[in-house]
Amino acid sequence: MSKKIPIKKFSLRILIFSIVIAGLAALFQWLVPAYTSPALPFIVLFFFVITLFTIFIVLRDDQGKDGQRFVSGYLLSRIIKLFSCLLFLFLYILINRQDAWKFGISFIILYFLFSIFEVILLRKESNDITQRSQSTEETK
């Protein structure tokens, strides 16, 4: 039986999550503009794109993957995400020093929100695959 994890399903969930976060960010910017970075929409967009990319790395061509290959793909995606985020953060702070603190705090909060969401999605899917695999073996 194929253990294919549907990338389209994850993409849709990440899109919905990003839209909700973008709405909350827009509301926060409207309510307390003095405490928010004007780059907040771009931070959400950055995390949407980088999360899609890292999920693709983890889930690409996963038919027949053993646990070791999945873990290796996941660790590779974490490294790519971490370095991409550090580069993005560093470049923005170099270019726009006046907004550094607000940007940095917003960036870290969104980093954790997207990371937690990604881990929850992968864990849930992993548990579902394990249950389907066990039920298939029991019926044989």
Order of alpha helices (4+ residues) and beta strands (2+ residues): alpha-alpha-alpha-alpha
